[in-house]
Structures are given as C-alpha cells and as structure tokens.
Amino acid sequence: MRRRRSDRWTAAFLVAAAVLLLPLPARAERTQSDLVLIREGDRVDEDLYAAGNVIRVAGVVAGDLVAAAAHEVRIDGTVEGDLEVIATSLVVAGEVGGSVRAIARTVRVSGEVAGDVWVAAGRVEHTGSIGGDLYLWAVSADVAGEVGRDLGGWSRRAVLRSEVGRDVDLTVDRLEVAVGTTVGGDLVYTSSREAEVSPDATVAGTLVRRRPLPPNVRVRALGLLTRILWGLGMILLALAMLWAAPRATLSASRAVGLRPLRSIVWGIGSGLAVLAVLVGGVVALSLAPPEAAVPLLLIALPVGILFLALVTVGLLVGPVPVAGAVGGRLLPERSPYAQSTVGMLVLVTVALVPVVGPFWILVVGLVGVGGWFASGGDQAATEDTPP
C-alpha cells in the first residue's frame, strides 16, 4: 500500500479543520442568502464563499467554492478549484477541477472530480468519475463510479462495483464486491466477517482480509478502571440523594418495591414522551421548507440541548429508587444506606454484562424514573427516614 492508514485518519481531521477554520482571503466573493444561485451562463472569476439554506451552482466558479448550507449544496455547473462543504446534502452532478472535502448527511457524486474526494457522511453514493483518491467515513457507501487512484476509509456497509486504479483499503462491517469491479492493485479490508466477492470481480493484486485487533492491555485496563469508577459514582450518588432528600428517595423506593407495575407504566410513559418529542422535532425539520430550516434549527438546538440534559439527569437518578427497592428485598432489616449500597452494587454488576448491560441500564432508568413519578410526593416513609 502506498499510504499508511494513520495518514488517512489524519487527513479526515484535516478536512474538518480546513472546512471549519479556513481563513477568508482578501480577494473573494462572499454571499449569504436563503438561496444562493449561480445561474447557467454566469461566471464567478474568483473564490466564492457562500452560506444559506440552498446553494446551487449551474454556472462557473473559476476559483474555490466554500459552502455551508442548512439543506443542500448542488453542483450542476463547474467549479474549477476545490469544493469544501458543510451541508445536509451534497450533490456533485457537474465538474470540479480540484478536490472535494465535505461533511454532510448524504453525498452523491455523479459528475467528474479531477482531484481527491474526502467525505464524512451518513451515506455516500458515487456513480461518476474521480481522478484522484476517494477516502470516505460513512455509515453506508455505494461506490459504482470510477476512482483513479486509491479507495480507503471506514464504512459500516460498503458496496463496491467500480473501477479502482490502484489499491483498496477499507474498514467495514459488511463488504460486497459486486460484478464488474476492477481493482488495479490490492484489495485489503478489515472486518469481522468475510466479504461477499463476486467471481466476476477482478483484483490485479492480492485480496486480503484483516481481522479487527482486540484492544491492548492498557486500553482494557483503562476500560475496567472506568467501569469501576462509574460503579462507585453511582453508589455515591444513591447515598448522596438519600442523605439530601431522604423522604423523597425512600418514597420513590417504596413506589418501585410496592407498586412496580405502576412504576413501569410511568416509566414507559415518560420514555414514549421523550421519543414523541424527538420524532416530532425530526419530522418538523424534515418537512420544513428550505427557507425555514435555519430559524427552526436555531430554535430546536437549545431546546434539544435542554431536553437532552433533562433526559440525562433522569437516567442518572433513575437507578436510585430501584437500588433502594432491590436492597430492601435483600436486606430488609438493614438501614436504608446499606440497602441502597447493596442494591446499587447488584444493578451495576448486571449493567457490566456486555450484551445485557445497555438494555438493563435503559430498563432500570425508566423504571426508576417511573418510581419518582409514581411516588407523587408521597411521604409515607417519614418514620423510616435515616438520621
């Protein structure tokens, strides 16, 4: 291989930094509007820096184009220099004389790019022609167009059915090498499963599968230390809440222990409310016209951050009454502090199981939040309040 993988990951960070931090030169055309349109027949004889909801180029930009769009950047004409984009969607149906660097939800290249293409996206579709390298970091990638030199990067699922001039080096979960694929060099992929390679595909070099390496000893030790600290933190949180708000905490624990079904209903209801708000926000943003995308985003962003903070707090304090209820069943004659400590130890131990852990944390969090709601300010635990 002609390039080290570390160089490629470094390039990804440089792409983001270049798009976000590239200084504006003194001689450049700058425009900002809901719709930035370079009509067919129009020509911009210098660099163009554009921001808006939709940016479309049907004419010619003689220099570089640096674009930020809430909705879409579409190139149907010609950009003679480099194209650098942050947008929801990028479509390159025309020609780019330089390189393309983009961060977007979807990237579609059906035109011609003379240089390299470096993208970070949810989905990448390439059906055009790239003269240089294609480096992608995407959830899914469909590479059907021509790649002049190397193809590399990371994708959860990648379909390769194109002509690659040199080497392929991908880290994937699933790789499909379809009919008509031609690789001029080596085809190397890192995956935990075998690739689906068509017998009609042509690889001039070597087809190599690398298995993902397990974390080294230091990484595993750090992970173990993190889990231990998290468990101790949850125990301290339970004890701190029991000390700061004993009546409310004991009332919520009793609600979980004595009325588990009611707590589950409250917890499921709160979870569905969170899901409804998230889905409603996504639907509103997706159905909004392009000109309303930026105002809606400015409103939704702080609300979403506040909402996420409330959900995080709920999931943190949720296990506290569940721990009290579990400890009360295991140590009915002990103090509430001992019950909460033992109960939280049980919850944390189950949460550390690799497959069951995430689901367990979610269930315990919802049931605990339901216990707080189900207690309804009940102070029936007054006589059991610890000193």
C-alpha positions in Angstrom: 0.0 0.0 0.0 1.3 3.4 -0.8 -0.1 5.3 2.2 -0.3 4.4 5.8 -3.7 4.2 7.4 -2.7 6.7 10.1 -2.2 9.3 7.3 -5.7 8.7 6.1 -7.2 9.2 9.5 -5.1 12.4 9.9 -6.5 13.6 6.6 -10.0 13.2 7.9 -9.3 15.6 10.8 -7.6 18.0 8.4 -10.6 18.0 6.2 -12.9 19.1 9.0 -10.4 21.7 10.2 -10.0 23.1 6.7 -13.7 23.5 6.2 -14.3 25.0 9.6 -11.3 27.1 10.1 -10.0 28.1 6.6 -9.4 31.9 6.7 -11.1 34.0 4.1 -8.7 35.7 1.7 -9.0 39.4 1.0 -10.0 38.8 -2.6 -13.0 36.5 -2.6 -16.7 36.8 -3.5 -18.9 36.3 -0.4 -22.6 35.9 -0.3 -25.2 34.9 2.2 -28.9 34.2 1.4 -31.7 31.6 1.8 -31.0 30.6 -1.8 -27.5 31.2 -3.4 -27.8 30.5 -7.1 -25.1 30.8 -9.8 -27.2 30.6 -12.9 -26.3 28.8 -16.1 -24.1 31.2 -18.1 -23.0 33.1 -15.1 -19.3 33.1 -14.1 -17.5 34.0 -10.8 -13.9 34.8 -11.6 -12.6 34.3 -8.1 -13.2 32.2 -5.0 -16.7 32.0 -3.7 -17.7 31.7 0.0 -21.4 31.0 0.3 -23.8 30.4 3.2 -27.6 29.7 3.0 -30.3 27.1 3.1 -29.7 26.0 -0.5 -26.7 26.6 -2.7 -26.8 25.7 -6.4 -24.1 26.3 -9.0 -25.3 25.9 -12.6 -22.7 28.3 -14.0 -18.9 28.5 -13.5 -16.9 29.3 -10.3 -13.3 30.0 -11.5 -11.8 29.6 -8.0 -12.6 27.6 -4.9 -16.1 27.2 -3.5 -16.5 27.1 0.2 -20.2 26.5 1.1 -22.2 26.0 4.2 -25.9 25.1 3.8 -28.7 24.0 6.1 -30.3 22.0 3.3 -28.4 21.3 0.1 -25.4 22.2 -2.0 -25.8 21.1 -5.6 -23.1 21.5 -8.3 -24.6 21.2 -11.8 -22.1 23.5 -13.4 -18.3 23.8 -13.0 -16.1 24.6 -10.0 -12.6 25.0 -11.4 -10.9 25.0 -7.9 -11.6 23.0 -4.8 -15.0 22.4 -3.3 -15.4 22.4 0.5 -18.8 21.9 2.0 -20.7 21.5 5.3 -24.4 20.7 4.5 -27.2 18.3 4.9 -26.9 17.1 1.4 -24.2 17.5 -1.3 -24.8 16.6 -4.9 -22.0 16.9 -7.4 -23.5 16.4 -10.9 -21.2 18.8 -12.7 -17.5 19.2 -12.8 -14.9 20.0 -10.0 -11.4 20.8 -11.2 -9.8 20.4 -7.8 -10.6 18.3 -4.8 -13.8 17.8 -2.8 -13.9 17.9 1.0 -17.3 17.6 2.6 -19.2 16.9 5.8 -22.8 16.0 5.1 -25.6 13.6 5.8 -25.7 12.4 2.2 -23.1 12.8 -0.5 -23.8 11.9 -4.1 -21.1 12.2 -6.8 -22.5 11.6 -10.3 -20.3 14.1 -12.2 -16.5 14.5 -12.6 -13.9 15.4 -9.9 -10.4 15.8 -11.1 -8.7 15.6 -7.7 -9.4 13.7 -4.5 -12.7 13.3 -2.6 -12.6 13.2 1.2 -16.0 12.9 2.8 -17.6 12.2 6.2 -21.3 11.4 5.7 -24.2 9.1 6.6 -24.5 7.8 3.1 -22.1 8.1 0.1 -23.1 7.3 -3.4 -20.5 7.6 -6.2 -21.5 6.9 -9.8 -19.3 9.5 -11.5 -15.6 9.8 -12.0 -12.9 10.7 -9.5 -9.4 11.3 -10.9 -7.6 11.1 -7.5 -8.3 9.2 -4.3 -11.6 8.5 -2.6 -11.5 8.5 1.2 -14.8 8.1 3.0 -16.1 7.8 6.5 -19.7 6.8 6.2 -22.4 4.6 7.6 -23.1 3.2 4.2 -21.3 3.6 0.9 -22.2 2.6 -2.7 -19.1 3.1 -4.9 -20.1 2.4 -8.5 -18.1 5.1 -10.3 -14.5 5.3 -11.4 -11.8 6.0 -8.8 -8.4 7.0 -10.5 -6.2 6.0 -7.6 -6.8 4.7 -4.1 -10.1 3.9 -2.2 -10.0 3.9 1.6 -11.7 4.8 4.8 -14.4 3.3 7.0 -18.0 2.3 6.4 -20.4 0.1 8.2 -21.7 -1.3 4.9 -19.9 -0.8 1.6 -20.8 -2.0 -1.9 -18.0 -1.8 -4.4 -18.9 -2.1 -8.1 -16.5 0.2 -9.8 -13.1 0.5 -11.4 -10.3 1.5 -8.9 -7.0 2.4 -10.4 -4.8 1.4 -7.5 -5.4 0.0 -4.0 -8.5 -0.5 -1.8 -8.1 -0.4 2.0 -11.4 -0.3 3.9 -12.5 -1.0 7.4 -16.1 -2.3 7.2 -18.7 -4.4 9.0 -20.0 -5.8 5.7 -18.3 -5.6 2.3 -19.8 -6.6 -1.1 -17.6 -6.7 -4.2 -20.1 -6.9 -7.0 -20.0 -7.8 -10.6 -17.9 -5.5 -12.8 -15.5 -4.5 -10.1 -11.9 -3.9 -11.2 -9.1 -3.2 -8.7 -5.7 -2.3 -10.2 -3.8 -3.1 -7.0 -4.5 -4.8 -3.7 -7.9 -5.2 -2.1 -7.5 -5.1 1.7 -10.4 -4.9 4.1 -10.6 -5.1 7.9 -13.8 -6.8 9.1 -15.1 -9.4 11.5 -16.9 -11.2 8.6 -16.0 -12.4 5.2 -16.7 -10.2 2.2 -19.2 -11.2 -0.5 -16.9 -11.2 -3.6 -18.4 -11.9 -7.0 -16.4 -14.4 -9.1 -16.6 -11.9 -11.9 -14.7 -9.2 -10.0 -11.1 -8.6 -11.0 -8.3 -7.9 -8.4 -4.9 -7.4 -10.0 -3.1 -7.6 -6.7 -3.9 -9.5 -3.5 -7.2 -10.0 -1.8 -6.5 -9.8 2.0 -8.9 -9.8 4.9 -7.6 -8.4 8.2 -9.4 -9.3 11.4 -10.0 -6.4 13.9 -7.4 -6.4 16.6 -8.6 -6.6 20.2 -7.8 -3.7 22.5 -4.4 -3.8 24.0 -3.8 -4.4 27.8 -3.7 -0.7 28.6 -6.9 0.1 26.8 -8.7 -2.8 28.5 -7.3 -1.8 31.9 -8.5 1.8 31.3 -11.9 0.4 30.4 -12.0 -1.7 33.6 -11.0 1.3 35.7 -13.7 3.5 34.0 -16.4 0.9 34.8 -15.2 0.6 38.5 -15.3 4.4 38.9 -18.7 4.5 37.3 -20.0 1.9 39.7 -18.5 3.8 42.7 -20.0 7.0 41.4 -23.5 5.5 41.2 -23.2 4.2 44.7 -22.1 7.7 46.0 -25.0 9.3 44.0 -27.5 7.0 45.7 -26.1 7.7 49.1 -25.9 11.4 48.5 -29.6 11.6 47.3 -30.6 9.5 50.3 -28.8 12.0 52.6 -30.0 15.1 50.8 -33.7 14.1 50.2 -34.4 11.1 52.4 -38.2 11.3 52.3 -38.5 11.7 48.6 -35.9 9.0 47.9 -37.5 6.5 50.3 -40.9 7.2 48.9 -39.7 6.6 45.4 -38.0 3.3 46.5 -41.2 2.2 48.2 -43.2 3.0 45.0 -40.9 0.8 43.0 -40.9 -2.0 45.6 -44.6 -2.0 46.5 -46.1 -0.7 43.2 -43.7 -2.0 40.5 -46.4 -2.2 37.8 -47.4 1.5 38.3 -43.7 2.5 38.2 -43.2 0.6 35.0 -46.3 2.3 33.4 -45.0 5.7 34.4 -41.5 4.9 33.1 -42.8 3.6 29.8 -45.0 6.7 29.5 -42.0 9.0 30.1 -39.9 7.1 27.6 -42.7 7.4 25.0 -43.0 11.1 25.7 -39.3 11.6 25.1 -39.5 9.5 21.9 -42.5 11.5 20.7 -40.7 14.8 21.2 -37.6 13.6 19.3 -39.7 12.2 16.4 -41.8 15.3 16.3 -38.7 17.5 16.1 -37.1 15.4 13.3 -40.4 15.3 11.3 -40.8 19.1 11.7 -37.3 19.8 10.4 -37.6 17.3 7.5 -41.0 18.7 6.4 -40.0 22.4 6.8 -39.3 24.3 3.6 -35.6 25.2 3.0 -36.1 28.8 3.9 -37.4 27.9 7.3 -34.7 25.3 8.1 -32.2 27.7 9.7 -34.8 29.5 12.0 -36.2 26.1 13.1 -32.7 24.8 13.7 -31.8 27.8 15.8 -35.0 27.2 17.9 -34.7 23.5 18.1 -31.0 23.4 19.1 -31.2 25.0 22.5 -34.5 23.2 23.2 -32.9 19.9 22.2 -29.8 20.5 24.4 -32.1 21.3 27.4 -34.2 18.3 26.7 -31.1 16.1 26.4 -29.9 17.4 29.8 -33.2 16.5 31.4 -33.1 13.0 30.0 -29.5 12.5 31.1 -30.4 13.6 34.7 -33.4 11.3 34.6 -31.3 8.3 33.6 -28.8 9.2 36.3 -31.2 9.5 39.2 -33.5 6.7 37.9 -31.5 3.8 39.3 -31.5 5.2 42.8 -35.0 4.1 43.8 -34.6 0.8 42.1 -31.4 0.2 44.1 -33.3 1.0 47.3 -36.1 -1.4 46.4 -33.6 -4.2 45.5 -31.6 -3.6 48.6 -34.8 -3.6 50.7 -35.7 -7.0 49.4 -32.2 -8.4 50.0 -31.5 -6.7 53.4 -34.9 -5.9 54.9 -33.6 -5.4 58.4 -30.7 -3.1 57.4 -30.6 0.7 57.2 -31.6 2.5 54.0 -27.9 3.3 53.4 -26.9 -0.3 53.5 -29.9 -1.3 51.3 -29.1 1.4 48.7 -25.4 0.4 48.6 -26.1 -3.3 48.1 -28.9 -2.7 45.7 -26.7 -0.4 43.5 -23.9 -3.0 43.6 -26.4 -5.5 42.1 -27.6 -3.1 39.5 -24.0 -2.1 38.5 -22.9 -5.7 38.3 -25.6 -6.7 35.9 -25.0 -3.5 33.9 -21.4 -4.6 33.2 -22.5 -7.7 31.3 -21.6 -7.0 27.7 -24.8 -7.8 25.8 -27.4 -7.3 28.6 -25.8 -4.2 30.1 -27.1 -1.4 27.8 -30.7 -2.8 27.8 -30.5 -3.3 31.5 -29.5 0.3 32.1 -32.3 1.6 30.0 -34.9 -0.5 31.7 -33.7 0.4 35.2 -33.6 4.0 34.3 -37.2 4.0 33.0 -38.5 2.0 36.0 -36.7 4.4 38.4 -38.0 7.5 36.7 -41.4 5.9 36.9 -40.9 5.3 40.6 -40.2 9.0 41.1 -43.4 9.9 39.3 -45.4 7.1 40.9 -44.4 8.3 44.4 -46.3 11.5 43.7 -44.7 13.4 46.5 -45.8 10.6 48.9 -44.0 11.0 52.2 -45.1 7.7 53.7 -41.5 6.8 54.5 -41.3 9.5 57.2 -40.8 7.1 60.1 -38.1 5.2 58.2 -36.2 8.4 57.4 -32.5 7.8 58.4 -30.9 10.2 60.8 
